[in-house]
Amino acid sequence: MREALAQLLDYAPHTPEPAVRLTALFPTRPADQDLALLHCYGIYCVYRTHPLTFDRTPAPQEARASMMPLWQQRQQN
């Protein structure tokens, strides 16, 4: 979970267009505490429920809105 979170937060500022939503994809539903960690950073979660079927748990809009400036912050070289 922490690896997925770290990758998303590291990659987001480098996207060609400003990131407006980040989503982590998992093979099964993460534990509630892991979902809470993603949602704290405004990150959605998608996980497989059956073959070719996925479920999505959105992050709270307030968390997503507060994190977007961080996702879109370009790093200076």
C-alpha positions as CSV (number, residue, x, y, z in Angstrom):
1,M,0.0,0.0,0.0
2,R,2.7,2.4,1.0
3,E,4.7,1.6,-2.2
4,A,1.6,2.4,-4.4
5,L,1.0,5.6,-2.4
6,A,4.7,6.7,-2.8
7,Q,4.7,5.9,-6.5
8,L,1.6,7.9,-7.2
9,L,2.8,10.9,-5.2
10,D,6.2,10.7,-6.9
11,Y,4.8,10.4,-10.5
12,A,1.9,12.9,-10.3
13,P,3.9,16.1,-10.6
14,H,5.5,14.7,-13.8
15,T,2.3,14.0,-15.8
16,P,1.9,15.8,-19.2
17,E,-1.4,17.3,-18.0
18,P,-2.0,18.4,-14.4
19,A,-3.3,15.4,-12.4
20,V,-6.9,15.9,-11.2
21,R,-7.4,12.3,-9.9
22,L,-5.1,9.6,-8.7
23,T,-6.1,6.0,-8.5
24,A,-4.4,2.9,-7.1
25,L,-5.2,-0.4,-8.6
26,F,-5.1,-3.6,-6.6
27,P,-6.0,-7.3,-7.2
28,T,-8.2,-7.5,-4.2
29,R,-9.9,-5.1,-1.8
30,P,-7.4,-3.6,0.6
31,A,-7.9,-3.6,4.3
32,D,-10.0,-0.7,5.7
33,Q,-6.9,0.9,7.3
34,D,-5.1,0.8,3.9
35,L,-8.1,2.4,2.1
36,A,-8.2,5.1,4.8
37,L,-4.5,5.8,4.1
38,L,-5.1,6.3,0.4
39,H,-8.2,8.4,1.0
40,C,-6.3,10.6,3.4
41,Y,-4.1,11.6,0.4
42,G,-7.2,12.0,-1.8
43,I,-6.4,8.8,-3.8
44,Y,-9.1,6.6,-5.2
45,C,-8.9,2.8,-5.0
46,V,-9.9,0.3,-7.7
47,Y,-9.8,-3.4,-7.0
48,R,-10.9,-6.6,-8.7
49,T,-14.0,-8.3,-7.4
50,H,-14.5,-11.0,-10.0
51,P,-12.9,-11.7,-13.4
52,L,-13.4,-8.6,-15.5
53,T,-15.2,-6.8,-12.7
54,F,-13.8,-4.1,-10.6
55,D,-15.0,-1.9,-7.8
56,R,-14.0,1.7,-7.0
57,T,-13.9,3.4,-3.7
58,P,-13.5,7.2,-4.2
59,A,-11.6,9.4,-1.9
60,P,-13.4,12.2,-0.1
61,Q,-13.7,15.2,-2.4
62,E,-12.3,17.5,0.3
63,A,-9.1,15.3,0.6
64,R,-8.7,15.2,-3.2
65,A,-9.2,19.0,-3.5
66,S,-6.6,19.7,-0.8
67,M,-4.0,17.3,-2.3
68,M,-4.4,18.5,-5.9
69,P,-1.9,21.4,-5.6
70,L,0.7,18.9,-4.3
71,W,0.1,16.5,-7.2
72,Q,0.4,19.4,-9.7
73,Q,3.5,21.0,-8.2
74,R,6.3,20.8,-10.7
75,Q,9.7,20.3,-9.3
76,Q,12.4,22.8,-10.1
77,N,15.8,21.4,-11.3
